[in-house]
Amino acid sequence: MRDGHVRVLPIVVANKIAAGEVVERPASVVKELVENAIDAGAKSIKVVISQGGRKLASVLDDGCGMTRDDAVLSLERQATSKILDVEDIEMIDTLGFRGEAIPSIASVSRFSLTTRRRDSDEGTFLQVNAGTLAEVRAAGCPPGTLVEVRDLFCNVPARRKFLRSYATEESHVRSVVAVHALAHPSIGFTLVSDDREVFRLAPASAPADRVRDLFGSEFFDRMLPIPKCESSYGAAKATISISGFIEIPNLSTPTRREQFVFVNGRPATSPSIAYALKEAYPRRPGDVRPATILFIELPPNQVDVNVHPTKREVRFRDNTAVKLAICDAIERALTARSDAPSETQRSVSAVAPVAAVAPVAPAAPDTRQQTSLGSLRPAASAQPVPHVAPVAYVSPTPAAIQPEIRLEVSSDGTTTKPWRWFRFLAQSESGYVIVETDAGIVTINPIAARERITYEKLLASTSGTPSQTLLIPDVVRLTPVEAARIGDCLPLIREMGFQLEPFGRDTFKIDAVPQTIGTSVQPSAILSTIAHDISECGGQRRGGARWREELVAKSIARTFAGASAKLDEASATRLVEELCSCRMPYVCPRGKPVMIFTSYRELDRRFDKG
């Protein structure tokens, strides 16, 4: 009962609350234990999990180990070997430092620890059951530490219910191990899941070797090295070092890929880093981001790693200096390539210059002023069409105006399309298609239009999407996390027209692709986008029963639309005709507008005509 009095929480309750901040899922346990192993100077780390880490998550290292007294003391909160006083917080150069991980994990599991220092004749074994120390004894073991965490959340069943499938939890563990393996290539990493070796990474002499070993040659060949770039700033002349790899700019494969950022060897992120990556990389159509592996090194007193309970986010003392350093390093790497986009190509003007549109011969003058906005919509749709004046700069020498194209009308004479007829006028330098209709001028974004058309085609077939067989099967290797997500949705992806099957570690063999998209898009780009979108939605059902089908169709449509070539007059006309046949032609599957419509009445008002 709440009586308003203040009390000190029992230690078992306090530990469970702390565990809620540190231990979200099995991957959180693996993260904390791997970081402890790295801080202990390990040269080899082995991670073993069972049932996605629910049943077992263990980490074995060959680091410095602990004495008996240190092992017992590590179970106490705020017990750590990494800081001594408050000044040390300003100079954190280890991955862990709070001393919360071990007691928090031990309070919600069946926990055991076996450890020995190299200069000791015997080791120590201790057992903790749900926060209660059960046994401490001498043990024979090799130098280093073995931590085994069994039955996670055994005493917190409500937390256990929030865990996902074994495959999903395993994918999170794989991601944690892969990220730390990238950050520390000199350490050997092994991951075993349910008695199956997921990967074994030997110590690498250079980050490039670790990237290639972890993600494969196909992934590595898409990456552009960022040579080490150092810069100094401030009165203290603090040095920022930037290095790593970034995806080679390729406008034909717009997809969201994994981005790995490390600050002083710590997997971390910051709004400053995200902003710098967005600004420095050539801008591409759609919601895209390049694959990135970025190493940032700076003095420990210039970065605050104590911002987030799980240390996911960091704060820099000088955000501007870090942003400039990242932008400079990436721009140098891109400029070094002979085919790198120029600065003007990478910059997007806030306001494009407006050129005059060629005069258009009037058509159907008797209906222009009387046509209402409602008559432009299909009867089944209530989607509003925005009234915004077209801002497009058209090629100074637009093509000859095409003859009007009449669209089908229903038996009662009312239109079943967005407009009764249209004719192609021009395509702007930025790619927008401009058409005249019976009721106004329409500016169409062809990428969004292709996305809508492809999306509806993929969902139209109730018996599966037709496939197009590849002459030579394509073998695609994804990142470990992407591969796990694709594996979860393999039957659905096959229904969408792909013929693919697992082909080794994190690899899939593709024999056919959806006929709708043909071979114009790299299958790896599509699979990567699908994997990312599944992750963004949390892998759980939301709303209607077809959410997964719609999600995969959106991913395929977005990737295909962004990869299509620029339109000529004939293809632009065909695109508009196909768009007119769509159930919802006004917005793309992500809700962004496909077209901007300006009625003749609005034009007359703006030009003060009549």
N, C-alpha and C positions, 0 to 999 in steps of 0.2 A: 504494500500500500504506500502511496505517495503522501507523506505527512509534512513535506517541506523542510525536513532536517537534512543537514549535510553529513555525509558519511564517507569514509575511505573505502573504496571498492576492494573486495577480496582479491588477492593476487591472481587467482584462477580466472576471475571475471575480467580483470585488467588485461591479462595475457590474451584472452579470447578477443577482446576488443582490438588490441594491437594486431592480432593475427588478421583481423578483417581489413586492416590497412595494408599489410605486407603480403599476405597470402590470399590471392584471389582465386587461384586454380593451381593444378600441378605444375604448370609452366613457371609460376611465381616461385615455387619451391626450388625448382631446378635453377632458376636465375640466381637466387640468393646463394645457393650452395656452390654454383660454378664461380661466382664472383669471389666467394671466400677462398676457393681453390686457387684462383688466379692471384689473389693478394698473398697467398701463402707461398708463392714462387713456384707453382707446379709447372712441370714441363710436359706432363701428359695428364689428360683428364678423360675419364670414362663415365658416361651417363647411361644408366639402365632404367627403363620404365616398363610397367606392365599395366594393361588396361588404360592406356593414355596417361598413366601416372596416378590414377586413383588407388590402385592396389599397391603399387610400389614406385618410388622414385628415389634412385640412389646415385650418388656422385662419389667416385673414387679418384684421388689425386696423389701425386708423389711429391707434394710440397713439404714444408718444414715440419708439419705435425705439431702435436701439443703434448705437454706433460699431463700427468694425472690431475694436478691442481687446476691447470688451465682448462682442461676438458670439463671439469665439474663447474668451474666458474663461468664458462661460456653459456651455461643454462640460465644465468641471471640476467635480468634486463639491464641495459646500458653497460654491460661488461664487454669491453673491446680492447684490442691490442693496438689499435690504429690511431687513436688520439689520446692525449694526456690532459690537456687543458683547453680553455675556450679559444686561445690564440690558434690552436691547431686547426680549428674549423675553417679558418681563413686560408689554409694551405693544404686542402685535401688532395692527396695524390694517390688514393686507393679507391677501389670500387665500393667497398663497404666501410662504415665507420661508426654507426649508431649502436651496434650491439643488440639489435632487436630481432634479427632474423631467426637465430637458433631458438631462443625461448618462445617466439611466436609460433614457429613451425611445430616445436615439440608440444605445445599446448593443445594442438588440434589433430594429433596423429599418434601413431605408435612409432616412436623415434628411437634410433640406436646410433651410436657413434663409436667408431674404433679408430684409434690414432696412436702414432708413435713418432717421436723425434729421432733423427738419425744418430744422435749421440746417446741414446737411451737403450738399455738392454731389453726392456720390455715395454709393451704398449698398454693402452687403457681401453676398456670397453665399458660403456654405460648405456642403460636402457631407461627410457622415459615413456610412460603410458598416459597419454592425454594430459600432460602437464605435471604428472607425479613421478618423481625419480624412483625407479624400481630396483635398479641394480648398478653397482660400480665395482669392477674387478680388473685385475691384471689380465692381459691378453697378449698372445704372440701374433704379430702382424708386421708387414713390411713398413718402412718409413712412409709417412704421409697420413692421409685421413680418408676414411670411408664413412659416409653418412647415408643411412637407409631410412626412408620415410614411408611407412606403410599405413594403409587405410586412412588416407587424408580425410579430415572432417568427420572422423568416426564418432566424435562426441558433439558434433554440430550438424545434425541431419538436415536442418533447413538450408545450410550453405551447400551441402552435398547435392541437393535437388537442383541447384542452379548450374551445376556442371553440365557440359554438353556431351555429345557422343564420344566414344573412345577415339575415333578417328580425328574428330575436331580437337580434342585435348592433345592428342599426339602431334597434330600439326603445330600447335602453339609451342610445345616443347621443342620441336625441330627448329622452329623459328628462333627460339632463345639460344639454342646451341649454335646455330648457324651464325647468328649475329656476333656472339662472343668469339667464335672461330675466325670471323672476318677481322675483328678488332685486334686479335692476338695471333697472327700467323705463325709465330715461333713456337706455339704450344700445339701439341698433338691432341686431337679430339676424336673420340669414338662415341657413337650413339647406338644403343641397342634397344629395340622395342619388341616386347613379347618374344624374346629369343631370336629376333631377326635383326641382323646388323643393318642399320639404316645408312650409316656412312662411317668411314674410318679415314681421318685426315692426318697424314704425317706432318710433322713440323715443316714449315715452308720457309725458304730463305728470303722471300719477298712477298708483299701483298698480292702481286699479280698471280703468283703460283697458287695462293690460297683461293683467290677468286675463281681461277680456272678449275681447280680441284673440286670446289664446292658447287659451282653452278654450270660447269661444262664449257667446252670450247665455243659452242654456238653463242652462248651468252657473252663470253669474254670477247669474241670477235666484234660484237656490237658496241663495245665500250672504248672510249677514248681516254688515254691516260691524262691525268692532271699532274704535270710535273710539280715537285715541291716548290712552293712559292712562299717566301717569307717577307713580312712587312713589319715595321715598327711604328708605334704610336704613343702619344702621351708624353708627359714630362719624364716618366721613368723609362721611356723607350722600351716598353713591353713588346715582345716579339710574338706575332701570330704566324703559324706555319699551316699552310693548306696544301693537301695532296689528295690523290685518290683517282677515281674513274667516273666518267659520266657517259651516258649513251650518246653515240654519234647521231647528230640531228638527221632525221629522216621523216620528211613530211608525209610519206606514203604509209607510215604505220603509226597512227596516233593511238596510243594506249597508255593506260596508267600502269606504271611499273613500281617495283619496290625501291624505296630510297633508304639507304643505311647511312646514318651520320654518327660519327664518334668524336667526342670531345675529350681529349686527354685519355684515350683508350676506353672511354665510357660510352656505351650506346645511349644516346640522348637526343633531344630535339629542343628547338626554341623557335618562337615566332620570327626572330631575326634570321635564322638559318632558312626557314621556309620562304621568307620574303626574298632573300638573296638568291636562292635557287630559281625562283620564279622570274626574277628580273634578269638574271644573267643568261638564262638559256633562251635560245630562239623560240619565239612564241609560235604555237601551232594551233590549228582550229580544234575546237572541242575541249572537253574537260580532260586534259592530258597532263602527264608529267613524265620526265625521263627517268630511266634507271640511274641511280646515283649511289656511289660508295665514296663517302667524303670523310677524310681524317683532318680534324682540327686540333692543333696543339698550341697551347698558350700557358703562361704562368698560372699555377693553381690559384693565386690570390686575385686573378682577373676573372674568375668564374665562380658562381655560387651553385653548388650541386645539391644543396639542402633545401630545395624549393618544394619538391613533391615527395610524399611518403615513400614511393617506390623509386625515386630518383630518376623518373622518366624525363623530366624537363630541367633545363639549367637556365641560369640567368647570367648574362655577361655584364661586366662592369662598364664596358663601352660597346654598346650594340652597334653603333655606326661603324666603328673600326672593324668589327667582325664582318659586317655586311659588305663593306668595301673590299676587305681581303678576299672573301669568297667570290664576289663578282669579278675581281681582278684575276684571280687564279683560273676561273672557268673561261673568262673571255680570252686569256692568253692561250689556253689549250685549244679553244675553238678557232682562234685566229691562226694558229700554227698549221691548221689543215688548209690545203690549197682550195678546197671547195667549201670552206666555212662561210656562212652567210655574213654579209657585211653589216655594219652597224645600222645602216639605214633600213636593211631588210629586217633586222631584229626589232627595230623601234616601230611602234604603232602610234600614229598621230591621233591625238585626242579628237580632232575635228578634221574630216577629210574635205578637201576643196570641192566645191560644187560647180559642175559645168552644165551648160544648157542642154536640155534634151531636145532631140530633133522634133520638129512639128509633127503632130499626129493628125491624120485625116479624121474628121468626126464620123462617128458611126452611131446609128440608132438614136438620133437626136430627140426623137419624140418620147423616149423612155428614160433618158438620163436623169432629169430632174425629179421624176416620179418614183424612181426605183428606191425602195427602202432597204435599209441594212438587213432587215430580217429576210428579204428575198434572196440574199446571197448565201444563206446557210442551208445545208441539208436538213430535212424535216426532223431527222433523228438526233440532231446535235443542237445543244444550247450554248455552245462555246462562243463567247464574244470575240469579234474581230476588232483589234485595236485600231482607233482612228489616229494615226500619226502621219504627218507629212513625210513623204519619201525624201531621205537624205542619201543620195548616192551619186558618185561621180562617174558619169558615163563616158565611154570611149568617145573622143572627139569626132570619130568617123563611124557612127553606128551603122550597122548593116541595114539594107533596105527593109522596109516594114513588110512583114509577112502577111499573107492573106489570113483573114479571121478563121478560126476553127470552131465550128458549132459543136456543142455537147448535147448528149441525149437529154430529152425531157420526158416526163411521165405522161401517161395518157390524158390526164386532166389539164395538161399544158403548163403545169408548174415545174420549175427547175429542180432537179435532184442533185445538182452539182453546185460548187461554190459560185459559179457564174454561168450564164447561158452560152457565152462564146468568149474567146480570148484570141489575141494575136501577139506574137513575140515582137518586142520593140528593140531591145538591146541587152547587152550584158556589161555591167560596170567593170572597171579595172580591178576592183576588189572581188569580183566574182558573182555579185548579185544579179539575178535575172529579173528584168523589168518587162511586164506584159500589160497590155490594155485589155480591159474587159467591158462588158455592156454597162457596168455601173461605176467604173473608176480605174485607177492605176494601181497595180499591185507589184510590190517589190518582194522577191522570193529569195530566201537563203537556200541555195541548192543542197548544201550539206545537211541541213535540218530536214529538207524535203526528202532526200534519199533515205535518211534515217527513218522517217515516218513510213515511207513506201516499203522499205525492206522489213521493218517491224511488222507491219500488217500482213505482208506475204508469209512471213515465218509463222504467224499465228493462225493463218487462214486454213491451213490443211489440218483436218481432224485425224488423218491416218498417217501422220508423219510427214516431214518435209522432204521433198525429192532431193537426192544426192547427185553429185557429179564426181565420178571416180577420177582420181589423180593418175596420170601416166606412171609416175614414180612416187611411191608412198613417201610421205614427209615424216621424218623423225624429229620430234620436238622435245627438248629438255627444258623444264621449267625450274624455278626456284623450289626448294622443298615445301614451302608454305603453299605456293600456287599449285603444285602437284597434288598436295593433299586435298585442297579445295575442289580441284577438278575431279579427283577420284570420288569424292562424295556425291557429285552430280553427274557421274558418267552416264547412267541410263537416260537421263533427261537430255543431255547434250547429244546423245545418239539420236533421240527422237527429233532433234532440231536439224538433222541432216548430216551430222558428222559420223563417219565410220572410224572410230579410233579405239585403241586398246593399250593397256599398260605395256611398256617395252623396256623394263629395267628400272633402275632407281631414278625417280622423278622424271621419267621419260615416257612419251606416248608416241605410238605409230599411227599416223593418219592416212587412211586409204581413200577417203572421200570427204567432200565438203558440201555444204548446202548449195543446191543448184542456183539459188537466188543470188549468191555472192560470187560463185565461180571461183576462179583462181587469182582474183585481183588483190587479195589480202593474204598476208602471211598467216598461216594457221597459228603460229606461236603468238602473234599479236592478239588474235581473237581469244585464245585460251587464257592468256594473261589478263585480258580485260574481264572475261567471265569470272576468273578467280578473284580479281579485285572487287568486283561488284557483289559477289557472294559474301565476301568478308565485310563489305560496307553495310550489308543488310543483317549481319550478325548470324547468318545461317539458320534463321528461324522464320516460321511462317508469319506473314503480316497481311491481314485482310483476306482477300479472296483466295479460293482454292488453287488458282492458276498463277500464284505470285512467282513461283520458281520459273515456270515457262515464260512468263512475261519478262522476268529479270534476265534470263539467258538471251531471249530475243532482243531485248534492249542492248545488251552487250555486243551481240553480233552486228546489229544494225548500226550502232555508233562507230564501231571499228571500220565497217565496210564503207559507211558514208564519208568518213574522213579520208579514206584512202583513194577515193575515186578521182579520176582525172578531170581537168577543167572542161567545161561544156562548150560545144560548138552550137550553132543555131538549131540544127536538126535535133541534137540530143537534148538541148534545152526545151524544145517544144515537146518532145516525148516525155521529158520529166514532168512538165506541167500537166500533160494529159494523164499520166499515172497518178499524180498528186490529186487531180480532180476526182479520181475513182476511189480515193481513200475514205474510210469511214470518218476519220477526224483529221482533215488536211491542214488545220490551222496551227497545230502545235506538234512538236516532235515528241517522242515517247517520254522524254525527260521534262516535258512541260514548257519548253522554250518555244517562242513563236517561230513559225515557218514562214509567215508572210506578214507584210505590213500593207494594209489597204487604205487608200485615200479616195473617197468618192468624188465624183464630178461636182457634186453640190459643195463639198468641202473646198475643192480647188477654186470654184467660182467665188466662194466666200473669201478665201485668202487673197485672191487677186482682185477683190472688190469688183467683180463682174456682175453687171445687171443689178 
